[in-house]
């Protein structure tokens, strides 16, 4: 069962965690991969209220058997991507992202497009995104900066970015969701749970253009819970 925490506003959380649309990460890919990387697996604890869901094929396990990359850095950074370059499988993994629950236009989202709205094309010719419904996506990357930080941060929060493309793409990223989630200790020292709880489920949806410009398209109620085990 999910635990629920003291309520904070989304705006306050983004300020505390240093998130921005211009620079979605406070760390680079190079910084992430600079430390020792430990293989991991990620299991979505789906329930009927979640809006970020697994494909129903079990845990996402690091390695070429699934063509999945899942690992944890020595600094506690968690990284999951559902596709791997130059790797093929008869059962490609995907993640379902449901944009059914669009929220009111936030002040910091000038490109807000209200629902109902038809599919929106990405800027790289990959396809169209249903901004008001369910999308089954083969190329999803989830980054949680502090998931395995030791000790768990005092506020129990980590910034989370979920990048996705409408088709596998190893050059560009088309969209991302940005927000924060809680960290919970799992059943062992090598297990952590990443969860929005009841009060951290508001995420901004941002579109990346060819020019590098980032346009906020709206904010959404996107609850999820993921159990991550490192060292598998």
ZIHU-V348916 format. One record per residue. N is the residue number from 1. RES is the residue in one letter. PHI is phi in whole degrees, 0 to 359 (NA if undefined). NEAR is the number of other ideal C-beta (glycine too) atoms within 8 Angstrom. Layout:
[[N & RES & PHI & NEAR] [N & RES & PHI & NEAR]]
//
This chain:
[[1 & X & NA & 2] [2 & X & 285 & 8] [3 & X & 269 & 8] [4 & X & 241 & 6] [5 & X & 236 & 10] [6 & X & 301 & 4] [7 & X & 281 & 5] [8 & X & 233 & 8] [9 & X & 285 & 6] [10 & X & 300 & 10] [11 & X & 300 & 8] [12 & X & 297 & 8] [13 & X & 296 & 13] [14 & X & 295 & 12] [15 & X & 294 & 7] [16 & X & 299 & 8] [17 & X & 273 & 10] [18 & X & 74 & 7] [19 & X & 275 & 10] [20 & X & 207 & 7] [21 & X & 282 & 9] [22 & X & 291 & 4] [23 & X & 225 & 5] [24 & X & 292 & 10] [25 & X & 242 & 8] [26 & X & 267 & 7] [27 & X & 207 & 7] [28 & X & 261 & 6] [29 & X & 300 & 5] [30 & X & 297 & 6] [31 & X & 296 & 7] [32 & X & 298 & 12] [33 & X & 273 & 8] [34 & X & 287 & 5] [35 & X & 269 & 8] [36 & X & 291 & 5] [37 & X & 254 & 9] [38 & X & 250 & 10] [39 & X & 302 & 11] [40 & X & 214 & 15] [41 & X & 226 & 12] [42 & X & 232 & 13] [43 & X & 239 & 12] [44 & X & 280 & 12] [45 & X & 268 & 9] [46 & X & 298 & 6] [47 & X & 222 & 6] [48 & X & 294 & 3] [49 & X & 268 & 5] [50 & X & 287 & 11] [51 & X & 243 & 15] [52 & X & 241 & 12] [53 & X & 230 & 12] [54 & X & 283 & 11] [55 & X & 271 & 9] [56 & X & 82 & 4] [57 & X & 257 & 6] [58 & X & 90 & 5] [59 & X & 294 & 6] [60 & X & 272 & 12] [61 & X & 247 & 10] [62 & X & 302 & 10] [63 & X & 136 & 7] [64 & X & 281 & 6] [65 & X & 298 & 6] [66 & X & 255 & 10] [67 & X & 56 & 11] [68 & X & 243 & 14] [69 & X & 251 & 8] [70 & X & 217 & 14] [71 & X & 204 & 12] [72 & X & 230 & 13] [73 & X & 277 & 13] [74 & X & 296 & 7] [75 & X & 271 & 6] [76 & X & 102 & 12] [77 & X & 285 & 14] [78 & X & 256 & 16] [79 & X & 223 & 13] [80 & X & 226 & 14] [81 & X & 225 & 12] [82 & X & 277 & 14] [83 & X & 227 & 12] [84 & X & 228 & 9] [85 & X & 298 & 5] [86 & X & 59 & 3] [87 & X & 222 & 8] [88 & X & 229 & 3] [89 & X & 212 & 9] [90 & X & 285 & 2] [91 & X & 230 & 6] [92 & X & 299 & 8] [93 & X & 277 & 14] [94 & X & 213 & 10] [95 & X & 232 & 13] [96 & X & 263 & 12] [97 & X & 240 & 15] [98 & X & 250 & 11] [99 & X & 263 & 15] [100 & X & 298 & 8] [101 & X & 262 & 9] [102 & X & 286 & 11] [103 & X & 257 & 9] [104 & X & 295 & 4] [105 & X & 297 & 6] [106 & X & 280 & 12] [107 & X & 301 & 3] [108 & X & 268 & 8] [109 & X & 229 & 12] [110 & X & 293 & 6] [111 & X & 267 & 8] [112 & X & 309 & 10] [113 & X & 241 & 9] [114 & X & 283 & 7] [115 & X & 271 & 7] [116 & X & 283 & 4] [117 & X & 212 & 8] [118 & X & 290 & 4] [119 & X & 303 & 7] [120 & X & 250 & 11] [121 & X & 282 & 8] [122 & X & 282 & 14] [123 & X & 265 & 8] [124 & X & 240 & 9] [125 & X & 72 & 5] [126 & X & 277 & 9] [127 & X & 154 & 8] [128 & X & 231 & 8] [129 & X & 251 & 13] [130 & X & 277 & 9] [131 & X & 282 & 14] [132 & X & 232 & 9] [133 & X & 203 & 8] [134 & X & 271 & 9] [135 & X & 234 & 11] [136 & X & 261 & 7] [137 & X & 241 & 13] [138 & X & 279 & 11] [139 & X & 239 & 13] [140 & X & 232 & 14] [141 & X & 238 & 12] [142 & X & 244 & 13] [143 & X & 235 & 14] [144 & X & 232 & 12] [145 & X & 295 & 12] [146 & X & 238 & 12] [147 & X & 303 & 14] [148 & X & 252 & 11] [149 & X & 300 & 11] [150 & X & 234 & 5] [151 & X & 282 & 4] [152 & X & 301 & 7] [153 & X & 308 & 10] [154 & X & 302 & 3] [155 & X & 275 & 5] [156 & X & 63 & 9] [157 & X & 248 & 14] [158 & X & 223 & 15] [159 & X & 288 & 14] [160 & X & 228 & 15] [161 & X & 234 & 11] [162 & X & 238 & 14] [163 & X & 270 & 10] [164 & X & 206 & 15] [165 & X & 242 & 15] [166 & X & 278 & 12] [167 & X & 209 & 8] [168 & X & 306 & 7] [169 & X & 212 & 11] [170 & X & 255 & 4] [171 & X & 237 & 3] [172 & X & 240 & 8] [173 & X & 239 & 10] [174 & X & 263 & 14] [175 & X & 216 & 13] [176 & X & 209 & 12] [177 & X & 255 & 15] [178 & X & 227 & 14] [179 & X & 182 & 17] [180 & X & 211 & 11] [181 & X & 212 & 14] [182 & X & 273 & 13] [183 & X & 251 & 15] [184 & X & 238 & 10] [185 & X & 290 & 7] [186 & X & 275 & 11] [187 & X & 283 & 3] [188 & X & 227 & 6] [189 & X & 293 & 3] [190 & X & 266 & 7] [191 & X & 234 & 12] [192 & X & 228 & 12] [193 & X & 243 & 13] [194 & X & 254 & 17] [195 & X & 216 & 12] [196 & X & 284 & 13] [197 & X & 60 & 12] [198 & X & 272 & 8] [199 & X & 234 & 10] [200 & X & 238 & 13] [201 & X & 267 & 13] [202 & X & 273 & 11] [203 & X & 235 & 12] [204 & X & 275 & 15] [205 & X & 260 & 14] [206 & X & 237 & 14] [207 & X & 257 & 13] [208 & X & 257 & 12] [209 & X & 264 & 9] [210 & X & 303 & 6] [211 & X & 286 & 4] [212 & X & 95 & 6] [213 & X & 297 & 6] [214 & X & 247 & 11] [215 & X & 241 & 9] [216 & X & 282 & 15] [217 & X & 266 & 12] [218 & X & 160 & 14] [219 & X & 236 & 13] [220 & X & 224 & 14] [221 & X & 274 & 8] [222 & X & 230 & 14] [223 & X & 292 & 11] [224 & X & 198 & 14] [225 & X & 219 & 13] [226 & X & 231 & 12] [227 & X & 262 & 12] [228 & X & 244 & 18] [229 & X & 239 & 12] [230 & X & 258 & 12] [231 & X & 85 & 7] [232 & X & 265 & 8]]
//
